[in-house]
Amino acid sequence: MLGRSYERALDIGRPPNVKRLFPNSRALIVSGKYVDRAMLEKGHAIALAANARNHFVIRGALQAAQRAQAAMIIEIARSEGGTNAYCAVNLWNLARQVDAVANELGITVPVAVHADHYTIKKWDDVAVAKQEIPTLFEQGVTSIAIDASHLAEDENVFANLELVPFVPAWAGLETEVGEIKGAEGLSTKEDALFHIRALNARGVFPDWIALNNGTTHGIQASDQGIQVDLTAEIHEALEPYKVSGAQHGTSGNNSERLREIARRTRTTKANVATALQFLSWGVEVNDYGNAQVDEQGRFIKIPGEGVTEEMWQRMVAYAEEKGWKGGNYKKLNLPFENLLLAQPEPVRQRMAKRVENFCYRLITEVFNAAGTADLVIKHILESGSHDPGPKVRRIEKPSDWTDDQISKKARKLSKPDTAKGDWDD
């Protein structure tokens, strides 16, 4: 039986949008800020941010967090679940699915609902975002990543400044100076400092920063991945600004490298997407989170795991018909979601269970996040609010970071050609 602390946290810790949507819910959906704070208090701990490309990922990830008594994040990227989505789970139904599953399964650990990679690829996208971002929070999102890293450095800052007023002050906020592009165009200390100093001067204090620190998509058979030394150097330089790290592209990195990220950097959020998708389907996945292929380059489906063998054959045939290979198998999520939900209950359960077991191991043995659920509740009770407030105040002088000065300083930064990067996830 849950105690008074949990009841109080439910009463005061859920943001206004969540309480309005789910007035009778027993699920503790919280701001992403609280998840970040819990990881910081435990120390060298990272919250699993599970990309819910299908419903089974939501079920499995939540059950893993409950087993580990860990705070966690469930997220979907704009490319995955936006207005041009390739997943049935989307930015507008994610919170409803999380809340429904949490109540069904008796999940009581704190969960943030995160809109990941809200991408701004050209300046015209800013106007669309001003209309769209409020609708995400109206539908239960409690945290967002504004990703304008596709733009020039000064325009990236300006896009953040334009859009932050449309994000509730209590919500978790992630900003980006890079994306999953492999080894090309890695972020630098100078890039990150420029970005965070400019935002700080203008009164914007992100909870997380995502870097392009050398990541892969979870389908390669390579051990090239996150550059830990680079990440640690950048995080150390940013320490005065109290911004945590958000690690993207963890699929494709082995457990030891991810443990090193936890030990040596200020990362408190790590996205896992591709591996969870393949796990739910029953594809063989190695310690790097890479889906395994046979000599013909076909994904290896484990008999009796994930979807039925007949369903897998339908998925493979559909992909072949569409010309989808490798990473483009992600596009199967949208046309097959309802077909997967229509499978027998034992099949659906084993799909979620495989995700659960993988996530549980990450949470407890790699990310050091077990037991952080109680820390979130403690922070909520201490703050007496759904909003813990910012971690830092203004350090930089606004007079040193006018629009003109931001553009002038941006021109001094070197920017490698990243046109060949994969910007989707």
KAVEN-V546777 format. One record per pair of residues at least 6 apart in sequence whose C-alpha atoms are under 7 Angstrom apart, sorted by the first residue. I is the first residue (numbers start at 1). J is the second residue. If there is no record, write none. Layout:
# KAVEN-V546777
I&J, I&J
This chain:
# KAVEN-V546777
9&377, 9&380, 9&381, 10&28, 12&384, 12&385, 12&386, 13&30, 13&380, 13&385, 13&386, 14&28, 14&29, 14&30, 14&386, 15&30, 15&31, 15&386, 17&137, 17&138, 17&140, 18&140, 25&103, 26&103, 27&99, 27&102, 27&103, 27&107, 27&108, 28&108, 28&109, 28&110, 28&111, 29&110, 29&111, 29&112, 30&110, 30&111, 30&112, 30&142, 31&112, 31&142, 31&143, 31&170, 31&171, 31&172, 32&112, 32&142, 32&143, 32&171, 32&172, 33&171, 33&172, 33&207, 34&376, 34&388, 35&71, 35&72, 35&376, 36&268, 38&372, 38&375, 38&376, 39&45, 39&46, 39&47, 39&268, 39&369, 39&372, 40&268, 44&262, 44&263, 45&262, 45&268, 45&367, 45&368, 45&369, 46&262, 46&267, 46&268, 46&269, 46&270, 46&367, 46&368, 46&369, 47&71, 47&72, 47&73, 47&268, 47&269, 47&270, 47&367, 47&369, 48&72, 48&73, 48&269, 48&270, 48&271, 48&363, 49&72, 49&73, 49&74, 49&75, 49&269, 49&270, 49&271, 49&272, 50&61, 50&73, 50&74, 50&75, 50&271, 50&272, 50&273, 51&74, 51&75, 51&76, 51&271, 51&272, 51&273, 52&58, 52&74, 52&75, 52&76, 52&89, 53&76, 53&80, 53&87, 53&89, 53&277, 53&333, 54&87, 54&88, 54&89, 54&333, 54&337, 55&89, 56&280, 56&351, 56&352, 57&276, 57&280, 57&352, 57&355, 58&98, 59&101, 59&352, 60&352, 60&353, 60&355, 60&356, 61&355, 61&356, 61&359, 62&107, 63&356, 64&356, 64&357, 64&359, 64&360, 65&71, 65&72, 65&109, 65&360, 66&107, 66&108, 66&109, 68&360, 68&364, 68&370, 68&371, 69&109, 69&370, 69&371, 69&372, 69&373, 70&109, 70&369, 70&370, 70&371, 70&372, 70&373, 71&109, 71&110, 71&111, 71&372, 71&373, 72&110, 72&111, 72&112, 73&111, 73&112, 73&113, 73&114, 74&112, 74&113, 74&114, 75&113, 75&114, 75&115, 75&116, 76&90, 76&91, 76&114, 76&115, 76&116, 77&115, 77&116, 77&117, 77&118, 77&425, 78&116, 78&117, 78&118, 78&119, 79&85, 79&424, 79&425, 80&86, 80&87, 81&87, 81&89, 81&90, 81&91, 82&90, 82&91, 86&331, 86&333, 86&334, 87&333, 87&334, 88&333, 88&334, 88&337, 91&115, 91&136, 92&136, 92&139, 95&113, 95&139, 95&140, 95&141, 109&373, 110&373, 110&376, 112&142, 112&143, 113&141, 113&142, 113&143, 114&141, 114&142, 114&143, 114&144, 115&141, 115&143, 115&144, 115&145, 116&144, 116&145, 117&145, 117&146, 117&147, 118&145, 118&146, 118&147, 119&146, 119&147, 119&148, 120&126, 120&147, 120&148, 120&150, 121&148, 121&150, 121&151, 122&151, 126&159, 130&163, 130&166, 133&166, 134&166, 134&167, 142&171, 142&172, 143&171, 143&172, 143&173, 144&172, 144&173, 144&174, 145&173, 145&174, 145&175, 146&160, 146&174, 146&175, 146&176, 147&175, 147&176, 148&156, 148&159, 148&176, 149&156, 149&176, 149&177, 149&178, 153&410, 154&406, 154&407, 154&410, 157&195, 157&199, 170&387, 170&389, 172&207, 173&206, 173&207, 173&208, 174&206, 174&207, 174&208, 174&209, 175&206, 175&208, 175&209, 175&210, 176&209, 176&210, 176&211, 177&187, 177&192, 177&210, 177&211, 177&212, 178&187, 178&210, 178&211, 178&212, 179&211, 179&212, 179&423, 180&212, 180&215, 180&216, 180&248, 180&249, 180&422, 180&423, 181&212, 181&214, 181&215, 181&421, 181&422, 181&423, 182&214, 182&215, 182&216, 183&214, 184&418, 185&416, 185&417, 185&418, 186&212, 186&213, 186&214, 187&211, 187&212, 187&213, 189&234, 189&237, 193&238, 197&396, 198&401, 198&406, 199&205, 200&394, 200&395, 200&396, 201&394, 201&395, 201&396, 201&397, 201&398, 201&401, 202&398, 203&394, 205&390, 205&392, 206&243, 207&243, 207&244, 208&243, 208&244, 208&245, 208&246, 209&243, 209&244, 209&245, 209&246, 210&245, 210&246, 210&247, 213&226, 213&227, 213&230, 213&231, 214&225, 214&226, 214&227, 215&225, 215&226, 215&249, 215&250, 216&225, 216&249, 216&251, 216&252, 217&249, 217&251, 217&252, 217&274, 218&251, 218&252, 218&274, 218&275, 218&289, 218&290, 218&291, 219&290, 219&291, 219&326, 219&327, 220&252, 220&290, 221&290, 223&252, 223&253, 225&252, 225&253, 228&261, 231&265, 232&264, 232&265, 235&265, 235&266, 241&392, 242&391, 242&392, 244&266, 244&267, 244&268, 245&266, 245&267, 245&268, 245&269, 246&267, 246&268, 246&269, 246&270, 247&267, 247&269, 247&270, 247&271, 248&270, 248&271, 249&271, 249&272, 250&270, 250&271, 250&272, 251&272, 251&274, 251&275, 251&288, 251&289, 251&290, 252&288, 252&289, 252&290, 253&288, 253&289, 254&287, 254&288, 255&287, 255&288, 255&366, 258&366, 259&366, 259&367, 261&267, 262&367, 275&285, 275&289, 275&290, 275&291, 276&355, 278&291, 279&285, 279&354, 279&355, 280&306, 280&351, 280&352, 280&354, 280&355, 281&306, 281&307, 281&351, 282&301, 282&302, 282&305, 282&306, 282&307, 283&291, 283&299, 283&300, 283&301, 283&302, 284&291, 284&292, 284&300, 284&301, 284&302, 285&291, 285&292, 286&292, 291&299, 292&299, 292&300, 293&299, 293&300, 294&300, 303&309, 305&350, 306&347, 306&350, 306&351, 307&347, 307&351, 319&329, 363&369, 363&370, 364&370, 380&386
